[in-house]
Amino acid sequence: MQKKTEDTRMLKTKAIDSFFVLAIRRILMQAVQTASSILLARLLFPDVFGLYALVLFFQGIFLLLTDIGLYMSIIQDKKEPTLLELRGIFTVHVSLGIISSIIFWFLVPVLFYLFNHPLDKAHLFVVQMSSLALIFYNLKLVPQALLERAINFKRIAIAEVSEILVFNIGTIYLAFNGFGVASFIWGLILSKFTTVITLFILRPWQIGFSLTLTHLKRFLSFGIPFQASAVYGTMSGAVAPVVVGGMLGVNALGLVNWAGGVAGLPRVISEIISRILLPLGARSQNDPEILKKTIERTMHLSSVISFPLIALVFVLAKPITYIVFTDKWLPGLGTLYIFCIYGVFAILQDILVHALWAVGYSKTVRDITLLSVVLQWTFSFVLVSKLGLIGFSIAWLLTGVNCVLLYLALRKKVKINVISDLLKTLALSVLTGLAVFSVTLFFPVTSIWYLMGIGSAGLSVYALSFFYFRKKVWVQDVQLVRELVVHRILRKKLGTKFN
C-alpha cells in the first residue's frame, strides 16, 4: 500500500511538472510560430505555402514506412525495455529511414507531376534534399520515446523549442532573402538535425545495432495496430492535397492549411494535456479509479480552457483575418468558420484516442480511424465538387461524429462520466461568443488593440458566467490550480513532495 501511494505521488509530481513545462514550452513555441506565420504570410503567397504543404504531405507518407508503431510501444508498454530491445528498435528506425529517404529522392519528380505541379530544376533539387529530414526524424525516436515514457517532458521541451526556433529563424531569414519555398525546406532540414543532436545529449544511451525478432515481438502487438491507425490518419490527411490541391489548385490548398492553423490555436492547452495523458494513463493502468479520474479531469480542463477560445476565434474570425493576416486570406474565411466548429470535436477525439492508447486499445483506435477515413474521402469528393473550398471543411465536421464511437469504446474499459460537464461548458462558451458578437455589431473591430481588448473582455465574461452558473466546479478548479502552483513552489523552494 505504501509503495502504491509513493508511486501515485511520483506520477502526480511528474504530471504536474510536465504540465508546467509543456505549458511554458507551448507558449514559447506558439508565440514564435504565430509571429513567424504572420510574417511569412506577409512575405510569401498562398501558392508557396501550398507547395510546402505538398512536401510535408509526401514526407508524411514516407514516414509511415519507418516506424511500425515501435516508438509508441516503448511509451505504452508496462515493462521497461531492455538495451537489446532498444537497439533492435533503433536498427529498424535507421534502416527504414535511409531506405525511405532514397526512395523519396527519386520519386519526387513523379509525385509532383502526378499532382499537376511539375518542378523546375532549382525547386526539384531543394525538394529532393528534404529527404534528409526523413533520416534525422528516425534518429531521434528512441531517446525521445525514453524521455516520454519517463514523463520527462522538461528535456523533451528543450529539444522541441530548439527545433521550432531553428526552423522559424532560418525560414524567415531565407524568405527575406528571396528563397521562396526553399526557405521552408532548408529550415526543416536544419531544425530536424538540431533536434537529433539535442536529444542525444539530453538522453544518452548505449547506441548499437541489433536485429532479432524476439527483441521486437512484444512491441509489435501494440505497435502494428497503432501504426495502422497512423496510416489511416495519413490517408485522411491526404484528402487536402489530393482533393483540394487536385481539384482547386495549390492556392486553395494554402488557404485550407492556413484556416486549419488558425482554427487550431485555441486547442494548444488541450494538446498539452492529452500528450501527458498517454504516459500517465499507461502508468496507471493497474488502478482503475486513478485512471478514471485522470481521464475525466483531462477532458474537463481541456474543455474549460479551449471551448471559450474556440467561440472567440469563431466570432472574431473576420477581423482576425483582415487585421492580422491581410485581406489576401479572406477567401479562406468560410473554411475557417467550419474548422472552428470542428475544433470542439477535435479536442474530444484527441483525448479519447490518447486514453484508448494508454489502456492498450490500439486495435479499437485503428478500426474507428479507418471508418473516419472512408467517410472523410467520400464526403470530401462529393462536397468539394459541389461546394468548392468550404466543402472540405464541412466534410471534416461530419466525420467528427466518431467521437461517439471513441467514447463508447473507452467506456467499456473505464466508466467515465463527462457528457453533462462538457455540454454545460459548451453552452457557456457559446453564450460568451454571442455576447462578443453582439458588441461587434455596434462597435466594429478596426484595430489590433481593439481586437485584443474585446477578446480579453470576452474571456472575462466567460469567467464571470462560469463562476455564477457553475460555482461548485469553479471552486474545485481554483483549488486544483492552487494545488498545482503550491506543489510547484514547495518542490522548487523546499525540495519536498506535496501530498
N, C-alpha and C positions, 0 to 999 in steps of 0.2 A: 504493500500500500504506500509506504514511504517513497519507494523508488518511482512508483507511478505518479505520485504528487510532484516529485522532483522533475520527472520527465515533462509533465504538464507545464510546470513553471518555466522550464527551459524552452519549450516550444512557444510559450506565451512571450517570453523575453525576446526570442528570435523574431517572432512575428511582429512585435511592436517595433523593434529596431529596424526590421526590413521595411515596415510601412513608412517610418520616418525617412529612411534613406531613399526609398523609391519615390516618395513624395517630393523630396528635395531634388532628386535626380530628374523627375518628370517636369518639375517647374523649370529647372535649368534647361533641359532639353527642349521643352515646349517653347520657352522664350526664344531660344536660339533658332528653333525650327520655324516658328511663326515669323520672326523678324526676317529670316532668310527667305521664306516663301513669299513674303510681301515684296522684298527687294528683287528677288528673281522674277516674280510675276510682272514687275515693272520693267525689268531689263530684257526679258525674253517674251516670246509669243506662245500661245497655246500649242502650236504645232511642235515646238521644241519639247514641251512637257509631254505631248502625246508620243513623240518618238522615244523619249527616255522611258515612258511607261511601257512601250513595247519591249525595250531591252530588259526591263525588270520582269516583265511577264515571261519572256523566253527563258531568262535565267531561273525564274521560279520553277519552271517545268524541269529544267536540268537538275535543280537541287533535289527534286524528288528521287533522283537516281542515287543519291549519295548518303541517305540516312537509314532507311527501312525501320525507323522508329527507335533506333538504339539510344539516341540522345535522351528521349523522354523516358525510356525504360530505366535508365540509370537513376533518374529522379524519382520515379514511381515505385521501384522495386523495394520490397520490405527488407531485403538483405543488403549488406554493404558489399559493393563489387570488389572482387579481388584484383590484384595487379595484372594477372594474365587476362582476365576478362576485359579490363580497361585497354590493354594493349591490343586485344583482338578487335575491340570496337574501333580503336584508333586506326588500326590497319585497314579495316573496311572503309572508314571515312576517307582516309587519304587516298586509297586506291580508286575509289569511285569518284572522288573529287578530281583527280588527274584525268581519268577516262572521260568524265563528262565535260571537262574543260577542253580537251582535244576535239571531241565531237562538236561542241558548241562552236569552236573556232571555224571549222569547215562548213558548218550548216548555216552560219549567219547570213550569207548572201541569198541562200534558198529561202530561208524563213521570211526575210523581209520582202523578197519578191512575191511570195505567196500572199502576203498581206498588202499587196499593191503599193509597196513603199520601197522600191529598189534603192540601194545606197550607192553614192559615188565613191571613188577610191579613198578619199580622205575620211569620210564617215565610216566606210567599211572597215578600215584598219582600226580605228579607235573603238568601234563596237566589238571587233574581234578581241582586242586587248582586254575588254571587260571580262573575258573568260578567266582571267587570273583571280577575280573575285570568288569564283567557284571553289578554287583550291584553298584560298585563305579562309573562306567560310567553314570548310571542313576541318581545318587545322585547329580551330578554336573550340570545337564542340565538346571534347572530353573535359578540359579544365572548366568550361562554363557549366556543364552538367554537374560536375562535382561541387562547385560552389552553390548552385541552385539546390541541389539535394541537401546540402548542409544549411540551407536557408541563410546563406551568407550573401545577401544582396548588396551589402556595402561594397564589396570588391567588384561585384558584377556592375554596379552603378558606375564605379570609376572607369571601367572599360567602356561602358556604353556612352558615358558622357564624353570620353576621349574620342570615341568614334564619331559622334554627332558633331563635335567641334571641328575635327579634322575635315569631315565631309563638307560642312557648310562653309567654313572659311576657305577651303580650297576651291569649292564650286563657285562661290561669289567672286573670288579673285580672278578666276579664269573667265567667268561670264563678263566681268568688267573689261577684260582684255579681248573680248570678241570671239571666244572659243565655241559659243553656241552649245550644242548638245554634248560636245567633248568635255565641257565643264563638269557635267554630271558624271561622265564615265571616269575621268581621272580622279575626281573627288571620291567616287565609290571605291576604286582600287586602293587608293592611299588610305582611306578610312578602315577598310577591312584588314589591311596589313597591320595598321596600328593596333587594332583590336587583338589580333593574334599575339603580338609581342606583349601587350599589356596583360592579357590573361595568363600567359605562361609565366610571367613574373609574379602575378598575384596568386596563382595556384599552381606552383611547380609540382610535377610528378615525374616518376621514372619512365620517361618516354621509351617505348620499344615497340617491336613489331611481332605479332603472333597471330596465327590464323588457324585455330582449332575449333571445330563446330561445337564441341561440348562446352566451350567457354562462352558461346553466344546463345545457346539453345534456350535458356530460361528467360533471356531478354526478348526473344523473338515472339513469344506467345502474346505478349502485350504490344510489342513494337510493330509487328506486321499489321494488325488491325488499325493501330494508331496511324501508321504511315498510309494505309488505305484511305483513312479519313483525310489526310493531308493531300493525297492525290485527288480525291473528290473535291476538296476545297480549292485546289488549283484549277480543276475543271470549271468550278464556279467562277473563279477569278478570270478565267479565260473568256467569259461571256463579254466583258467590256471590250477587250481588243478585237475579238472575233466579230461580234455583232455590231457594237458601236463603231469600232475602228473600220471594220469591213464595209458596213452599210452607210455610215455617215462621215467617215474620214477621221484623220488624226486630230483635227481641230476639236471635233465633238468629243473625242477620247480625252483630250486635255481638259475639257470642261467637266467631264464626268469625274476625273481624278481630283480636280480642284474642289468640286462640290462635296465629294466624299471626304476630303481632307478637312474642309471647314466644318462639316456636319459632325466629324469625329472629335472635334476639340472638347465638347462637353463630357466625353467619355474617358478622359485621361485618368481621373482618380479611380474610376471603375476598373480600368485595365490594371492599375497598380494592385488593387485589392484582389482581383481574380488571379493575378500572377502569383501572389503569395498563397492563395487558396490551394493550389496544386500540391506543392511540397508539404504544406501544413496539414492539409487533409490526408495526404498519403501517410504522414507520420502518425495520424490519429485514427487510422482505420480500425484499430482494435478497441476503440472506445466510442460506441455509437452516440452517446449523449454529447460528448465533446464535439464529435463530427457534426451532429445536427445543429448545435449552437453555432459552430463555426460557419456553416453554410448560410444559416438564417441571418446572422449578423453581417455576413458579407453582402448578401442581397439587400438588406436594409440600408446599410451605409452607402452602397453603390447607388441605389435609387434616390435616397435623400439628397445626395450631393449632385448627381448627374441629371435627374429629371428636370429640375428647375432651370438648369443651364441650357438644356435642350430647348425648353419652352422659350427662353430669351433669345437664343440664336434664331429660332424659327420666326418670331415676330419682328426681329431686327435684321433679318437676312438681307433685305434690300439696301438699307443704309450701310450695313457692314460691307456689302459687295461694292457699292459705289464709292464710299469714302476710303476704305482700306485697300481694296484691290483694283480699283478703277473700273470704268464702265465697259471695258472690253470683255469682262467676265459676266456681264448681266445676262447673256443668253443661257447661262447655266443656272439661273436663279430658280426656275421651276424644279429642276433636279435637286437643288439644294433643299428646297422645302420638303420634298418627299424623303430625302435622306435623313432629315432631322426627325421625322416621324419614325422612320425605320430604326433610328438610334435607340429608341426605347426597347425594341425587340433585341437589338444587337447587344445591349448590356446584359439582358437576361440570358441570351444564348451563350455569351462568353462565360458567365459564371456557372451556368448549368453544365456546360461542356467540361470546364475545369474540375467541377465537382465529380462528374462521372469518371473522368480520367483518374482522379485521386483515389477512387474506390476500385479502380481496375476495370471499369466498363468500357474499354476501348472498342469492343465489337459493337456495342449499342450505339456509340457515337458514330462509328463507321456507317452503320445502316441508315441512321437518320440523316447523316450528311449526304449519303447517296440519294436519298429521296429529295432532299433540298436541291441538289444539283440538277436532277431531272426536271423539277418544277422551274428552277431558275432559267434553264436553257429554253424550255417550252414557252414560258411566259415572255421571255426577252425577245425571241424571234417574232412572236405574234405582236407584242405591244410596240416594239421599236419600229416594225414595218408599218404599223397603223398610226402611232402617236409620235414617232420620232424620238428625240433625245430623252424626253421626260418618261417615255415608256420603259426605259431601262430601270429607272429608279422605282417605278411602280412595280415592276417585276420583283425587285429586291424586297419591297414592302410585303408583297403577297407571300413570299417564302418565309416571312417572319413567323408564320404560324407553327413552324417546327419547334417553337418554344414549348408548346403544349406537349409534344411528344417527348422532348427532353425532360420536362418537369415530371411527367408520369413515369418515365423510366427511372429517374432518380428517387422518386417516392417509393419504388419497390425496395430500395436499399435503405434509404434514410427518410423517415416520416417528417419532412419539413412542412411548416405551415407559414406561407408568406403571401398568399394572394390578397388577403384583406389589407395587409400593410402596404403592399405595392399599389393597390387601387387608391388608397387614401393619399399616398404621396403623389401619385399621378394627378389626382383631382386638384390638389393644392398647387401643383406646378402649372396646370392648365389655367387656373384662376389667376395666377401670377402673370402668365403670358397675356391673358386678356386685359388685365389692368394696364400693363405696359403698352399694349397695342392701342388701347383707348386714349392714352395720353398722347401718343404719336399722331393720332388723327387731328388733334387740336394744335399740337406743337411738333411739327415735323423735325426729324433729326437732320441737321445740316453740317455738323462738325464732329470731329473725333472726340472732342471733350464732352459734347452733349451725349454722344453715343456711350462713352464710358460712364457718364453720370447717370443716365437713365437705366443702364444695365445694373449699376450698383444699387439704385433705388429699387429696381425690381427684386433684387436679392434680399433687400431689407424687408420688402413687402412679404416675400415668401417666408422669411424667418419669423416675422410677427404673426402671420397667419398660422404657421406651424405651431408656434407657441400657444396661440389661442385655441386652436381646434384639437391639437394633439399634445396637450401639456404633459401628460404622463410619459409619453415617448420622448418628448423634448428633454425632460429631466433625466431620463435614462441615457440619452445620447450625450448630454452635457457631462454626466458622471463618467461616461466612458472616455470622453475626450480628456477630462481632468485626470482620470486614472492613467491614460497614456502619457500625458505630459509629466505627471508626478513620477511615474515609473521611469521615464527617461531621465529626469533631473536627478532622482535618487541614485540611479545607476552611474550617472556621469560624475556626480559630486561626492557621493558616499561610497560608491563601489558596492552597493548592496542590491539584493533582489527584492522586487516589490511583490507582495503577496496579493 
